[in-house]
Amino acid sequence: MTLVTNGDENAENPGRWLARNDLGMATCPALPDDDVVGAVNAGWGVAMAAFGNERVSIGSSSVTMVADSLIGLLKAHGSDDRGLTREVGALLVEAYTLAAMNLRQAARAVFDAGPGIEGNIAKLFGAEHAQRVAELAMRIAGPAILLGKEPAVVHDYLFSRCLTIAGGTSEIVRNLVAERILGLPREPAPK
């Protein structure tokens, strides 16, 4: 599969990308070798790198509340519950661990080493971490949620549910980790 621009600056959508099946099933202008990403005829490696980096992107960029914001939420709602404070601390440690893993992946990309195992693990860990942060935020805010005082917390709680689906469900990513990283046997095909 090759992506090329439609090349027509006067078209309604000049930035639109066209997909070309390399088996010749779709027609599209020939792509000069100078414009190829990666080596010529090495598209599978480029595609796998793109998918690996997509998972890193999903796992590293928080689209919901971050663990650091739980401290402000604790202060705002006057909670002196030591158990909640410990849980916030544990989520902060998770967040810093995830940041370190993402830095490792960024270094790998800079040194052209290709995507590593971090993509799958960052996606899995990051999505579930975001859910834990949102769940704890709901518990900290407590009754303020019912009074409509923390709409961002409610939004992030509901939105965090989709993070374990986007970029491959957590179940699929767990299978990838088991098979490709840990070397476990494939799941048997249904008969």
C-alpha positions in Angstrom: 0.0 0.0 0.0 1.4 3.4 -1.0 0.0 6.8 -0.1 0.3 9.6 -2.6 -1.2 13.1 -2.9 -3.8 13.5 -5.6 -1.4 16.1 -7.1 -4.2 18.4 -8.2 -3.7 21.8 -6.5 -7.1 23.0 -8.0 -9.0 20.0 -6.6 -11.6 20.5 -4.0 -9.4 18.7 -1.4 -5.8 19.2 -2.7 -4.3 17.7 0.5 -6.3 14.4 0.1 -4.3 11.2 0.1 -5.0 8.4 -2.3 -4.2 4.8 -1.3 -2.6 2.6 -4.0 -2.6 -1.1 -3.8 0.9 -2.3 -4.8 -0.7 -5.3 -6.5 -1.9 -2.9 -9.2 -5.6 -3.2 -8.3 -6.1 0.6 -8.1 -4.8 3.2 -10.5 -2.8 6.1 -9.4 0.3 8.0 -10.5 3.6 6.2 -10.3 5.6 7.2 -7.2 9.2 8.2 -7.8 11.7 6.2 -5.7 12.9 9.5 -4.2 9.5 9.9 -2.5 9.4 6.4 -0.9 9.6 6.3 2.9 12.2 3.7 3.8 13.9 1.4 1.3 12.1 0.5 -2.0 10.2 -2.8 -1.6 10.5 -2.6 2.2 6.9 -1.4 2.8 6.0 -4.0 5.4 8.7 -2.7 7.7 7.6 0.9 7.2 3.9 -0.2 7.9 4.9 -2.1 11.1 7.0 0.9 12.2 4.0 3.2 11.6 1.7 0.9 13.6 4.2 0.6 16.4 4.6 4.3 16.6 0.9 4.8 16.5 0.6 2.7 19.6 3.3 4.7 21.3 1.4 7.8 20.4 -1.8 6.5 21.9 -0.1 5.3 25.0 2.0 8.4 25.5 -0.3 11.3 24.9 -2.9 11.7 27.5 -6.2 13.0 26.2 -7.7 12.7 29.6 -6.8 14.0 33.0 -3.2 13.4 34.0 -2.1 12.0 37.3 -0.5 15.3 38.4 -3.9 17.0 38.3 -5.2 14.6 41.0 -3.1 16.6 43.6 -5.1 19.7 42.8 -8.3 17.8 42.9 -7.4 16.4 46.4 -6.8 20.0 47.6 -9.9 21.4 46.0 -12.2 18.8 47.6 -10.4 18.9 51.0 -9.9 15.2 51.2 -7.6 14.3 54.1 -8.1 10.6 53.4 -4.6 9.0 53.6 -5.7 6.1 51.4 -6.6 8.4 48.5 -3.3 10.3 48.9 -1.4 6.9 48.7 -3.4 6.0 45.5 -2.5 9.4 44.0 1.1 8.7 44.8 0.9 5.3 43.1 -0.6 6.8 40.0 2.1 9.4 39.9 4.8 6.7 40.0 2.9 4.9 37.1 2.8 8.2 35.1 6.6 8.8 35.6 7.3 5.1 34.6 5.2 5.6 31.4 7.0 8.8 30.6 10.4 7.0 30.9 9.2 4.2 28.6 8.0 6.8 26.1 11.4 8.5 26.3 13.1 5.2 25.5 10.8 4.8 22.4 11.6 8.4 21.3 15.4 7.7 21.6 14.9 4.5 19.6 13.1 6.5 16.9 15.9 9.2 16.9 18.6 6.6 16.4 16.6 4.9 13.7 16.3 1.6 15.6 12.7 1.1 14.6 9.8 0.6 17.0 10.4 -1.8 19.9 8.2 -3.5 22.4 7.5 -0.1 24.0 4.7 0.6 21.6 2.4 -2.2 22.6 3.3 -1.9 26.3 2.9 1.9 26.3 -0.5 1.6 24.6 -1.7 -1.1 27.0 -0.3 0.5 30.2 -1.2 4.1 29.1 -4.8 3.3 28.4 -5.4 1.4 31.6 -3.4 4.1 33.6 -5.7 6.8 32.1 -8.8 4.8 33.3 -7.3 4.4 36.8 -6.6 8.2 37.0 -10.2 9.0 35.9 -11.7 6.5 38.3 -9.7 7.9 41.2 -10.7 11.5 40.2 -14.3 10.4 40.4 -13.8 9.1 43.9 -11.9 12.2 45.0 -14.5 14.6 43.6 -17.3 12.6 45.1 -20.5 14.6 45.6 -19.2 17.5 43.6 -19.8 15.4 40.5 -23.5 15.1 41.3 -23.7 18.9 41.7 -22.1 19.5 38.3 -19.0 21.1 39.7 -16.5 18.8 38.0 -17.7 18.2 34.4 -14.1 17.6 33.1 -13.8 14.7 35.5 -17.0 13.1 34.3 -16.0 13.7 30.7 -12.6 12.1 31.2 -14.0 9.2 33.1 -16.4 8.4 30.2 -13.8 9.1 27.5 -11.1 7.0 29.1 -13.3 3.9 28.4 -12.5 4.2 24.7 -8.8 4.2 25.2 -8.7 0.5 25.7 -10.3 0.0 22.3 -8.5 2.6 20.1 -5.4 1.4 18.4 -6.3 -2.3 19.1 -8.3 -3.5 22.1 -6.3 -4.2 25.3 -7.1 -7.9 24.7 -5.5 -7.9 21.2 -2.5 -6.0 22.5 -2.1 -8.5 25.4 -2.0 -11.3 22.7 0.6 -9.4 20.8 2.7 -9.0 23.9 2.3 -12.7 24.7 3.1 -14.0 21.3 5.7 -11.5 19.9 7.5 -10.3 23.0 7.2 -13.2 25.5 7.3 -15.9 22.7 4.2 -17.7 24.0 2.3 -19.9 21.5 -0.4 -18.4 19.4 -4.0 -18.7 20.5 -5.6 -21.7 18.7 -7.8 -20.8 15.8 -11.5 -21.6 16.3 -12.7 -24.8 14.5 
